Amino acid sequence: MKLLSRPPAWLAMSLAAAVLVSMLVFFYARTQRNDALNYVEHVAVLRHLKQLDAQWELDVLKSKIGLNAHYDPLAGSLVEMIALLNGIESDLGAEQHGQVAGVAEGVAALRRAIDEKAALVERFKSNNAVLRNSLAFLPTAEQDVRQSLGRLGVHESAAAERMSENVNKLLLASMLYSQSASDEHAADIQSGLRGLDAEKLLLRSETTDRLDIFGAHVRTVLREQRGVNELLGLISAVPTAARVEEIQNVLSAEQQRVADLSRQYLGYLLVFSALLLGLFLYAAARLIRSHAVINRVNKKLHSVNETLEQRVEERTQELRQVQSDLLTTARQAGMAEIATNVLHNVGNVLNSVNVSAGLVGASVRSSKILGLTRAVQMLNEHADDLASFMTLDAKGKMLPVYLTQLSQVLLAEQQSILGELTSMTKSVDHIKEIIATQQAYAGTASLMEPARIEELVEDALRMNAGALARHQVTVEKEFAPVPVLPLDKGRILQILVNLIGNAKQAMEAATDRTHRLTLSVGMVRGHTLRVAVADTGVGIPPENLVRVFAHGFTTKEDGHGFGLHSAAVAAREMGGALTAHSNGPGTGAVFVLELPAGAAPKNEETT
C-alpha cells in the first residue's frame, strides 16, 4: 500500500512544483518588461528639444538686436527640432505601452506649436530685415539732409537750423524707440514728423527729397519696431516648452506605472521563490543553477545601468559629428555647384561627339566602297582578256568612267569623315580643357595664393561657355589693370560661376531683347578689388534686392534658393561683400563682389 501511495504524492508534488515554477517564470518575465532605457532616451531628447527651443528664442532676440548678421541660426534650430520630433514618432511606432496614444497626441500638439512658432519667426525675419535696413540707413540719410541744409542760402539759414534740430531729434527718438518701443517715444517721433512736414514746405526741392527719404525710414522704424515687438511677444507666447513638459509628464507617469507594476511582480516573484525554495530544498543542484541564472541577470542589469551614461554620451558625440558633417556638406555645396556646371558642359560637348560619331558611322555604312570591290572583281574575272573586255564588252567600256566617278565619290566621303573626326577631336580637347579648369580648383578651399583676377573670370566663363553659346549670350569684358593679389581662388571661382549661371538664367527668361553679359574688373578706393557681373535679364524687384541672398529664397520653379546665399556667405568669409543692384523688373541686374586686397578670410559662425 505504501508503494501504491507514493506515486500520487510524488505526482502531486511534481505538479505543484511545475505550477510554482511556471508562476515564477511568469512573474520573472513580467519584471523584465522595463522600459527604463527608452524612457531615459526620450527624456534626453525632450530636454534637448527644450534647449533648442530656448536657443531658438535666443537667436531671435540676437537677430532683433543685430547680433546675428544673418538668419541661418534660426533655420538650424528648427531643422534639428523637427528631426528630433520625427525620431520620437518613429520610436513610438515600435513601442507598446498604455501611454503611446497620449505621447503621440502630445507630440502632435508640440509639432503644431513648433509650426506656429516657425511661421511667426518667418514673419519676424521679414519685418526685422526691413527694420534693420532702415536703422542702418538712418544716420546716412541724416547726414545727407545735413549736407543739403548746409548748402542753403543766408535767408534760409534760420529754417535750416530748425530743420537740422528737428532731424537730430527725430534720429535720436528713432534710435531710442528701436531700443525701447514706448508710447512716449512714438509720440515724440510722430510730433517730429509733423514738424518736419510743416518745415520742409519752406525749403527747396533737393532738400525736401532728402527729407522725404529720411522721413520714410523713420516711419519704417516706427511701424516695423512695433510689429517686431508684437511678433516677439507672440513667439514667446507659443507654448512649445509647455508641450514638451506635457509629453515628459505622460512619459513619467507611464514610467512610474511600469515601475510600480514591476515592483508588484517582484514581490510576487519573491514569495513564490520562497515557496519554491522550501519545496525543493532537496534539489540543491537545481537551486544553485537557478541562483546562477539570477546572478547573471543581475549582473546584466548592473552592466546595463553602468553603460547607460556612456551610451548617452556616445549618442551626444554622434549628434555632434553629424552636425559637423552637415556643416562640411554646406560649405562644400558651393563647389558642388561648380562640379554640376562642369558635368553639364561636358554633357553638351559629348552630345556633339555623339552626333559626329553617328555621322561617321552613317557615312561608313552607306559608303560606295562596295562599288569599287565589284569593279575590281570584274577586272579579276577578265584578267586573261582584259584588252578585249575593255574595248568590246559594254560593261568594260563603261568601267573607266565608273571608276572615275567612284573615285570622286570616295574622295568626298573621305573629306566628310575627316571633317567629322576633326570635329570630334576638337570636342574631346574641349572636354579636356573643361576638366582641367575644374581640377585646377578642386582642392583650393580657403587657400590664399597669388593670382590674377582676370584669369579667374576667364576660367568661370570657360566653365559656362557651352551654356552661354547655346543661349546666344554676347560676353563683354571691361578689365582695368589689376595687380597680382593673394586670393582664395576656389571661393572666388565658386562665386563667379554662380553669378554667371544666374545671369544666364535671368536672360533666358527675357526673350524680347539681346542677351548681353558684361564682366567688369577693377580696383576701387585703392585697396578694394571689385568684380561686377551685369546682365540684360528680367531684373529684380526692389523688395527682393535684400531677400535675394536669403537662404531658400528663389523665383525659379526648379530653384532651391541656395546658390546666391552660398555665394554671399563665401564673400563674407573672405572679408568682403556681395551686393545686388537693379532698377526694377525688365531692366537687368548687376551683382557686385568687393574684396579687400590681400585680406585673410574671416572665421564665420556656423551656418
Residue pairs with C-beta under 8 A, 6 or more apart in sequence:
13 279
16 279
17 276
17 279
17 280
20 272
20 275
20 276
20 279
21 276
23 268
23 272
24 269
24 272
24 273
24 276
27 265
27 266
27 268
27 269
27 272
28 269
30 261
30 262
30 265
31 262
31 265
31 266
31 269
33 258
33 262
34 258
34 259
34 262
35 95
35 97
35 254
35 255
35 258
36 255
37 304
37 308
38 91
38 95
39 251
39 254
39 255
40 308
40 312
41 91
41 312
41 315
42 88
42 91
42 251
43 248
43 251
44 312
44 315
45 84
45 87
45 88
46 244
46 247
46 248
46 251
48 84
49 81
49 84
49 85
49 110
49 244
50 241
50 244
52 77
52 80
52 81
52 84
53 77
53 81
53 240
53 241
53 244
54 241
55 77
56 74
56 77
56 78
56 81
56 117
56 121
57 235
57 236
59 68
59 73
59 74
59 77
60 74
60 121
60 124
60 232
60 235
61 232
62 68
62 73
63 71
63 73
63 74
63 124
63 125
63 128
64 124
64 128
64 228
64 232
66 132
69 572
70 551
70 569
70 607
71 125
71 550
71 551
72 551
72 606
72 607
73 605
73 606
74 121
74 125
75 551
75 552
76 606
76 607
78 114
78 118
78 121
81 114
82 114
85 107
85 110
85 111
85 114
88 103
88 107
89 104
89 107
92 100
92 103
92 104
92 107
97 254
97 258
98 254
98 257
99 250
99 251
99 253
99 254
102 250
102 254
103 247
103 250
103 251
103 254
106 243
106 246
106 247
106 250
107 247
109 243
109 246
110 240
110 243
110 244
110 247
113 238
113 239
113 240
113 243
114 240
116 238
117 235
117 238
117 240
120 231
120 234
120 235
120 238
121 235
123 231
124 228
124 231
124 232
124 235
125 550
127 224
127 227
127 228
127 231
128 224
128 228
129 546
129 547
130 220
130 224
131 178
131 220
131 221
131 224
131 225
131 228
133 546
134 217
134 218
134 220
134 221
134 224
135 174
135 175
135 178
135 221
137 217
138 171
138 174
138 175
138 214
138 217
138 218
138 221
139 171
141 210
141 213
141 214
141 217
142 167
142 168
142 171
142 214
144 210
144 213
144 214
145 163
145 164
145 167
145 207
145 210
145 211
145 214
146 164
146 167
148 206
148 207
148 210
149 160
149 163
149 164
149 203
149 207
150 160
152 159
152 160
152 203
152 204
152 207
156 202
156 203
159 199
159 202
159 203
160 203
162 199
163 196
163 199
163 200
163 203
163 207
163 211
166 192
166 195
166 196
166 199
167 196
167 211
167 214
169 188
169 192
170 189
170 192
170 193
170 196
170 214
170 215
170 218
171 218
173 185
173 188
173 189
173 192
174 189
174 218
174 221
174 222
176 185
177 185
177 186
177 189
177 221
177 222
177 225
178 221
178 225
181 225
181 226
181 229
186 222
186 226
189 218
189 221
189 222
190 222
192 218
193 215
193 218
193 219
196 211
196 214
196 215
197 215
200 207
200 208
200 211
200 212
201 208
203 211
277 287
280 286
280 287
281 287
327 606
327 607
330 566
330 607
331 445
332 445
333 562
333 566
334 491
334 494
334 495
334 498
334 566
334 567
334 570
335 441
335 442
335 445
335 490
335 494
337 494
337 497
337 498
337 501
337 563
337 566
338 438
338 441
338 463
338 493
338 494
338 497
339 438
341 463
341 464
341 467
341 497
341 501
342 434
342 435
342 437
342 438
342 463
344 466
344 467
345 434
345 463
345 464
345 465
345 466
345 467
346 431
346 434
346 435
348 466
348 467
348 470
349 427
349 430
349 431
349 434
349 466
350 427
350 431
352 423
352 427
353 424
353 427
353 428
356 420
356 421
356 423
356 424
356 427
357 420
357 424
359 416
359 420
360 417
360 420
360 421
360 424
363 413
363 416
363 417
363 420
364 417
367 410
367 413
368 406
368 409
368 410
368 413
369 410
371 402
371 406
372 403
372 406
372 410
375 399
375 402
375 403
375 406
378 395
378 399
379 386
379 399
382 389
382 393
382 396
389 396
390 396
390 397
390 399
390 400
391 397
433 462
434 462
434 463
437 459
437 462
437 463
438 463
440 459
441 459
441 489
441 490
441 493
443 490
444 488
444 489
444 490
445 488
445 490
445 491
446 488
446 490
446 491
446 573
446 601
447 488
447 489
447 490
448 486
448 487
448 488
448 600
448 601
449 486
449 487
449 489
450 484
450 485
450 486
450 487
451 484
451 485
451 486
451 487
451 489
452 482
452 484
453 482
453 485
453 487
453 492
453 521
453 529
453 531
454 479
454 482
454 521
456 487
456 489
456 492
456 493
456 496
457 477
457 479
457 496
457 519
457 521
457 531
459 493
460 493
460 496
460 497
460 500
461 468
461 475
461 500
461 519
463 497
464 497
464 500
464 501
464 504
467 501
467 504
468 475
468 500
468 504
468 517
471 504
471 507
471 508
471 515
472 515
473 504
473 507
473 515
473 516
473 517
474 514
474 515
474 516
474 517
475 517
475 518
475 519
476 516
476 517
476 518
476 519
477 518
477 519
478 518
478 519
478 520
478 521
478 522
479 519
479 520
479 521
479 522
480 520
480 521
480 522
480 523
482 521
482 522
482 523
482 529
485 529
485 597
485 598
486 598
487 529
487 595
488 574
488 601
491 570
491 571
491 573
491 574
491 601
492 574
492 593
492 595
494 566
494 567
494 570
495 567
495 570
495 571
495 578
495 593
496 531
496 533
496 593
498 563
498 564
498 566
498 567
499 533
499 567
499 591
499 593
500 517
500 519
500 533
501 563
502 563
502 564
502 591
503 517
503 533
503 534
503 535
503 537
503 589
503 591
504 517
504 535
505 537
505 556
506 535
506 537
506 538
506 539
506 588
506 589
507 515
507 517
507 535
507 536
507 537
507 538
508 515
508 537
509 537
509 538
510 536
510 537
510 538
510 586
513 536
514 536
515 535
515 536
516 535
516 536
517 533
517 534
517 535
518 532
518 533
518 534
518 535
519 531
519 532
519 533
519 534
520 530
520 531
520 532
520 534
521 529
521 530
521 531
522 530
523 529
523 530
523 597
524 530
524 594
527 596
527 597
528 594
528 595
528 596
528 597
529 594
529 595
529 596
529 597
530 592
530 593
530 594
531 592
531 593
531 594
532 590
532 591
532 592
532 593
533 590
533 591
533 593
534 588
534 589
534 590
534 591
535 588
535 589
535 590
536 588
537 588
537 589
538 585
538 586
539 582
539 583
539 584
539 585
539 586
539 587
539 588
539 589
540 548
540 580
540 582
540 584
540 585
540 589
541 582
541 584
541 585
542 582
542 584
544 553
544 555
545 580
545 581
545 582
547 553
548 564
548 580
549 564
549 565
549 567
549 568
549 578
549 580
550 561
550 565
551 561
551 562
551 565
552 560
552 561
552 562
552 565
553 561
553 565
554 560
554 561
564 578
567 578
568 578
569 604
569 607
571 577
571 578
571 593
571 595
572 602
572 604
573 601
573 602
573 603
573 604
574 595
574 599
574 601
574 602
575 595
575 596
575 599
575 600
575 601
575 602
576 593
576 594
576 595
576 596
576 599
577 593
577 594
578 591
578 592
578 593
579 591
579 592
579 594
580 589
580 590
580 591
580 592
581 589
581 590
581 591
581 592
582 588
582 589
582 590
